[in-house]
């Protein structure tokens, strides 16, 4: 006997949401039969829920019986765009990552052929990274930039490797003695939002540190992605090796 996993929250609300989500690939609307096939719900259940959704403006019913999305989802989407701030979702995650690694964490976004440090968080140390919020950096240098390029569709084997592994590593690029591990952050439909980067002086970055910190950065990217509506499961282990890394040798 197969035991179905209990869904969180209210069952009726979950069913109504499943109906709305079924329209993600619909342009011409959906018939009752199509909604039933997409959700697995009975026709009678769909009709009752659609009546409530139509009353609230989430759905419209056409003369031929097809259902289409109403104006309310669009209105809520506009409100979301106006109020969305990545810092609201990222701040507690970055704070945990800094606490666990005692290194510098930053959020980068792409603007043209540059990347911009949108937010950063540091741990007071004698030697640390000095990236500044608002700083504009070359896009093709550094782990964060490579991640932004890879998940913006840049072609090439090195970007294919990053897309497959969901992270990038950089060592002593941009003429600095810095190392970094970076991952993408996704929103709905796996739309790239930003990259999250953990940076440190290259002399502190060895094989042991890489193995210890990579899961922490991947988990941070997964946590922010989940909060932003993306598929966070892409950051689950086992983690793939992107390339041979020349780690610093510690005496």
KATARA-V997104 format. One record per residue. RES is the residue in three letters. SS is DSSP state (~ for helix, > for strand, _ for the rest). OMEGA is omega as a letter, one per 20 degrees, with the letter a starting at -180 (NA if undefined). D_CENTER is the distance of its C-alpha to the mean C-alpha in Angstrom with 1 decimal. Layout:
BEGIN
res=RES ss=SS omega=OMEGA d_center=D_CENTER
res=RES ss=SS omega=OMEGA d_center=D_CENTER
END
This chain:
BEGIN
res=UNK ss=_ omega=r d_center=36.2
res=UNK ss=_ omega=r d_center=32.5
res=UNK ss=_ omega=a d_center=31.1
res=UNK ss=_ omega=r d_center=28.2
res=UNK ss=_ omega=a d_center=25.5
res=UNK ss=_ omega=r d_center=25.9
res=UNK ss=_ omega=r d_center=23.2
res=UNK ss=_ omega=r d_center=22.4
res=UNK ss=_ omega=a d_center=23.8
res=UNK ss=_ omega=a d_center=26.5
res=UNK ss=~ omega=a d_center=27.1
res=UNK ss=~ omega=r d_center=28.4
res=UNK ss=~ omega=r d_center=25.3
res=UNK ss=~ omega=r d_center=23.1
res=UNK ss=~ omega=r d_center=25.4
res=UNK ss=~ omega=r d_center=25.3
res=UNK ss=~ omega=r d_center=21.5
res=UNK ss=~ omega=r d_center=21.7
res=UNK ss=~ omega=r d_center=24.2
res=UNK ss=~ omega=a d_center=22.0
res=UNK ss=~ omega=r d_center=19.1
res=UNK ss=~ omega=a d_center=21.7
res=UNK ss=~ omega=a d_center=22.2
res=UNK ss=~ omega=r d_center=18.9
res=UNK ss=~ omega=a d_center=21.0
res=UNK ss=_ omega=r d_center=24.2
res=UNK ss=_ omega=a d_center=25.9
res=UNK ss=_ omega=a d_center=29.4
res=UNK ss=_ omega=a d_center=28.9
res=UNK ss=> omega=r d_center=29.5
res=UNK ss=_ omega=r d_center=32.7
res=UNK ss=~ omega=a d_center=33.3
res=UNK ss=~ omega=a d_center=33.6
res=UNK ss=~ omega=r d_center=30.3
res=UNK ss=~ omega=r d_center=28.4
res=UNK ss=~ omega=r d_center=30.3
res=UNK ss=~ omega=a d_center=29.3
res=UNK ss=~ omega=a d_center=25.6
res=UNK ss=~ omega=a d_center=25.6
res=UNK ss=_ omega=a d_center=28.6
res=UNK ss=_ omega=r d_center=30.2
res=UNK ss=_ omega=a d_center=33.9
res=UNK ss=~ omega=a d_center=35.2
res=UNK ss=~ omega=r d_center=36.9
res=UNK ss=~ omega=r d_center=33.7
res=UNK ss=~ omega=a d_center=31.8
res=UNK ss=~ omega=a d_center=34.6
res=UNK ss=~ omega=a d_center=34.7
res=UNK ss=~ omega=r d_center=31.0
res=UNK ss=~ omega=r d_center=31.0
res=UNK ss=~ omega=r d_center=34.0
res=UNK ss=~ omega=r d_center=32.0
res=UNK ss=~ omega=r d_center=29.0
res=UNK ss=~ omega=r d_center=31.5
res=UNK ss=~ omega=a d_center=33.3
res=UNK ss=_ omega=r d_center=30.2
res=UNK ss=_ omega=r d_center=29.3
res=UNK ss=_ omega=r d_center=26.3
res=UNK ss=> omega=r d_center=28.4
res=UNK ss=> omega=r d_center=31.5
res=UNK ss=> omega=a d_center=34.1
res=UNK ss=_ omega=a d_center=36.0
res=UNK ss=_ omega=a d_center=39.8
res=UNK ss=_ omega=r d_center=39.3
res=UNK ss=_ omega=r d_center=37.3
res=UNK ss=_ omega=r d_center=33.8
res=UNK ss=> omega=r d_center=30.9
res=UNK ss=> omega=r d_center=28.5
res=UNK ss=> omega=r d_center=25.8
res=UNK ss=_ omega=a d_center=27.5
res=UNK ss=~ omega=a d_center=26.8
res=UNK ss=~ omega=r d_center=25.2
res=UNK ss=~ omega=r d_center=21.7
res=UNK ss=~ omega=r d_center=21.9
res=UNK ss=~ omega=r d_center=23.2
res=UNK ss=~ omega=r d_center=20.5
res=UNK ss=~ omega=r d_center=17.9
res=UNK ss=~ omega=r d_center=19.8
res=UNK ss=~ omega=r d_center=20.0
res=UNK ss=~ omega=r d_center=16.2
res=UNK ss=~ omega=a d_center=15.9
res=UNK ss=~ omega=a d_center=18.8
res=UNK ss=~ omega=a d_center=17.6
res=UNK ss=_ omega=r d_center=13.9
res=UNK ss=_ omega=a d_center=13.5
res=UNK ss=~ omega=a d_center=10.5
res=UNK ss=~ omega=r d_center=13.2
res=UNK ss=~ omega=a d_center=14.0
res=UNK ss=~ omega=a d_center=10.8
res=UNK ss=~ omega=a d_center=10.6
res=UNK ss=~ omega=a d_center=14.4
res=UNK ss=~ omega=r d_center=15.2
res=UNK ss=~ omega=r d_center=12.7
res=UNK ss=~ omega=a d_center=14.0
res=UNK ss=~ omega=r d_center=17.4
res=UNK ss=~ omega=a d_center=17.3
res=UNK ss=~ omega=r d_center=16.2
res=UNK ss=~ omega=a d_center=19.0
res=UNK ss=~ omega=a d_center=21.4
res=UNK ss=~ omega=a d_center=20.8
res=UNK ss=~ omega=a d_center=21.1
res=UNK ss=_ omega=r d_center=23.2
res=UNK ss=_ omega=a d_center=21.6
res=UNK ss=> omega=r d_center=19.9
res=UNK ss=> omega=a d_center=16.2
res=UNK ss=> omega=r d_center=14.8
res=UNK ss=> omega=r d_center=12.0
res=UNK ss=> omega=r d_center=12.8
res=UNK ss=> omega=r d_center=12.5
res=UNK ss=> omega=r d_center=14.6
res=UNK ss=> omega=a d_center=17.9
res=UNK ss=_ omega=r d_center=20.3
res=UNK ss=_ omega=r d_center=21.2
res=UNK ss=> omega=r d_center=20.1
res=UNK ss=> omega=a d_center=17.2
res=UNK ss=> omega=r d_center=17.6
res=UNK ss=> omega=a d_center=17.0
res=UNK ss=> omega=r d_center=15.7
res=UNK ss=> omega=r d_center=15.9
res=UNK ss=> omega=r d_center=17.4
res=UNK ss=> omega=a d_center=18.9
res=UNK ss=_ omega=r d_center=21.9
res=UNK ss=_ omega=r d_center=24.3
res=UNK ss=_ omega=r d_center=27.9
res=UNK ss=_ omega=a d_center=29.4
res=UNK ss=_ omega=r d_center=32.3
res=UNK ss=_ omega=a d_center=30.2
res=UNK ss=_ omega=r d_center=26.6
res=UNK ss=_ omega=a d_center=24.3
res=UNK ss=_ omega=r d_center=25.3
res=UNK ss=_ omega=a d_center=22.4
res=UNK ss=_ omega=r d_center=22.8
res=UNK ss=_ omega=a d_center=20.6
res=UNK ss=_ omega=a d_center=21.2
res=UNK ss=_ omega=r d_center=22.3
res=UNK ss=> omega=a d_center=22.0
res=UNK ss=> omega=r d_center=21.7
res=UNK ss=> omega=a d_center=22.3
res=UNK ss=_ omega=a d_center=19.3
res=UNK ss=_ omega=r d_center=20.9
res=UNK ss=_ omega=a d_center=21.5
res=UNK ss=_ omega=a d_center=19.4
res=UNK ss=~ omega=a d_center=16.4
res=UNK ss=~ omega=r d_center=13.9
res=UNK ss=~ omega=r d_center=15.8
res=UNK ss=~ omega=r d_center=15.9
res=UNK ss=~ omega=r d_center=12.2
res=UNK ss=~ omega=r d_center=12.0
res=UNK ss=~ omega=a d_center=15.1
res=UNK ss=~ omega=a d_center=14.1
res=UNK ss=_ omega=r d_center=11.0
res=UNK ss=_ omega=r d_center=13.2
res=UNK ss=_ omega=r d_center=15.7
res=UNK ss=_ omega=a d_center=18.2
res=UNK ss=_ omega=r d_center=20.8
res=UNK ss=_ omega=a d_center=22.4
res=UNK ss=~ omega=a d_center=22.6
res=UNK ss=~ omega=r d_center=20.9
res=UNK ss=~ omega=r d_center=17.7
res=UNK ss=~ omega=r d_center=18.1
res=UNK ss=~ omega=r d_center=18.2
res=UNK ss=~ omega=r d_center=15.0
res=UNK ss=~ omega=a d_center=13.3
res=UNK ss=~ omega=a d_center=15.1
res=UNK ss=~ omega=a d_center=14.4
res=UNK ss=_ omega=r d_center=10.7
res=UNK ss=_ omega=r d_center=12.3
res=UNK ss=> omega=r d_center=15.2
res=UNK ss=> omega=r d_center=18.2
res=UNK ss=> omega=r d_center=20.7
res=UNK ss=> omega=r d_center=24.2
res=UNK ss=_ omega=r d_center=26.6
res=UNK ss=_ omega=a d_center=25.3
res=UNK ss=_ omega=r d_center=26.1
res=UNK ss=_ omega=a d_center=29.5
res=UNK ss=_ omega=r d_center=28.3
res=UNK ss=_ omega=a d_center=28.6
res=UNK ss=> omega=r d_center=24.9
res=UNK ss=> omega=a d_center=22.5
res=UNK ss=> omega=r d_center=18.7
res=UNK ss=> omega=a d_center=15.8
res=UNK ss=> omega=r d_center=12.5
res=UNK ss=> omega=r d_center=9.1
res=UNK ss=> omega=r d_center=6.3
res=UNK ss=> omega=a d_center=3.0
res=UNK ss=> omega=r d_center=2.3
res=UNK ss=> omega=r d_center=5.0
res=UNK ss=~ omega=a d_center=8.1
res=UNK ss=~ omega=r d_center=9.6
res=UNK ss=~ omega=r d_center=6.8
res=UNK ss=_ omega=a d_center=7.6
res=UNK ss=> omega=r d_center=6.7
res=UNK ss=> omega=a d_center=6.6
res=UNK ss=> omega=r d_center=7.8
res=UNK ss=> omega=r d_center=8.6
res=UNK ss=> omega=a d_center=9.7
res=UNK ss=> omega=r d_center=13.3
res=UNK ss=> omega=a d_center=16.0
res=UNK ss=> omega=a d_center=19.4
res=UNK ss=> omega=r d_center=22.9
res=UNK ss=> omega=a d_center=26.4
res=UNK ss=~ omega=a d_center=26.9
res=UNK ss=~ omega=r d_center=29.9
res=UNK ss=~ omega=a d_center=27.8
res=UNK ss=_ omega=r d_center=25.4
res=UNK ss=_ omega=a d_center=27.2
res=UNK ss=~ omega=a d_center=26.4
res=UNK ss=~ omega=r d_center=26.5
res=UNK ss=~ omega=r d_center=24.0
res=UNK ss=~ omega=a d_center=21.6
res=UNK ss=~ omega=a d_center=21.9
res=UNK ss=~ omega=a d_center=21.5
res=UNK ss=~ omega=a d_center=18.6
res=UNK ss=~ omega=r d_center=16.3
res=UNK ss=~ omega=a d_center=15.5
res=UNK ss=~ omega=r d_center=15.0
res=UNK ss=~ omega=r d_center=12.4
res=UNK ss=~ omega=r d_center=10.6
res=UNK ss=~ omega=r d_center=11.0
res=UNK ss=~ omega=r d_center=9.7
res=UNK ss=~ omega=r d_center=6.3
res=UNK ss=~ omega=a d_center=6.5
res=UNK ss=~ omega=a d_center=8.0
res=UNK ss=~ omega=r d_center=6.0
res=UNK ss=~ omega=r d_center=3.0
res=UNK ss=~ omega=r d_center=6.5
res=UNK ss=~ omega=a d_center=8.0
res=UNK ss=_ omega=r d_center=6.3
res=UNK ss=> omega=r d_center=7.3
res=UNK ss=_ omega=r d_center=5.1
res=UNK ss=_ omega=a d_center=6.9
res=UNK ss=~ omega=a d_center=6.6
res=UNK ss=~ omega=r d_center=10.0
res=UNK ss=~ omega=a d_center=9.4
res=UNK ss=~ omega=a d_center=9.6
res=UNK ss=_ omega=r d_center=12.8
res=UNK ss=_ omega=j d_center=16.1
res=UNK ss=_ omega=a d_center=18.3
res=UNK ss=_ omega=a d_center=16.9
res=UNK ss=_ omega=r d_center=18.4
res=UNK ss=_ omega=a d_center=20.5
res=UNK ss=_ omega=a d_center=19.7
res=UNK ss=_ omega=r d_center=23.1
res=UNK ss=_ omega=a d_center=26.0
res=UNK ss=_ omega=r d_center=25.4
res=UNK ss=_ omega=a d_center=28.6
res=UNK ss=_ omega=r d_center=28.2
res=UNK ss=_ omega=r d_center=30.4
res=UNK ss=_ omega=a d_center=33.6
res=UNK ss=_ omega=a d_center=34.6
res=UNK ss=_ omega=NA d_center=38.2
END
